[in-house]
Amino acid sequence: MASELYAAAPRPATLLLIEGGEHNNSGAIGWVEYRSALSAFIKQNAR
């Protein structure tokens, strides 16, 4: 479903897929990736 939501999202948009991640565990196993993506988003959008 993530790919479908990403395809429908207005641009710019970013899709972060966590290898082995599922609905309930992606935050736990992908916290490094999430932190990196969030930091990049903040740097790009901070005013």
C-alpha positions in Angstrom: 0.0 0.0 0.0 2.9 2.4 0.6 3.8 2.4 -3.1 0.2 3.3 -4.0 0.1 6.1 -1.5 3.4 7.4 -2.8 2.2 7.3 -6.4 -0.9 9.3 -5.5 1.0 11.9 -3.3 1.6 15.4 -4.6 5.2 16.1 -5.5 7.7 16.5 -4.1 7.4 13.3 -2.2 9.7 10.7 -0.7 9.2 7.0 -0.2 11.3 5.3 2.5 11.0 1.5 2.4 12.6 -0.4 5.3 14.0 -3.8 4.4 12.1 -6.4 6.4 9.8 -3.7 7.7 6.1 -4.3 8.2 3.3 -2.1 9.6 4.1 -2.7 13.2 7.9 -3.1 13.2 9.5 -0.7 10.7 10.1 2.0 13.3 11.9 -0.5 15.5 14.1 -2.0 12.9 14.5 1.1 10.7 15.1 3.8 13.3 18.4 4.8 11.8 16.9 5.2 8.3 13.9 7.1 9.8 16.2 9.4 11.7 18.3 10.1 8.6 15.3 10.7 6.4 13.7 13.1 9.0 16.9 15.0 9.4 17.2 15.5 5.7 13.6 16.6 5.5 14.1 19.2 8.2 17.3 20.5 6.7 15.6 20.8 3.3 12.5 22.5 4.6 13.7 24.6 7.6 13.3 28.3 7.2 
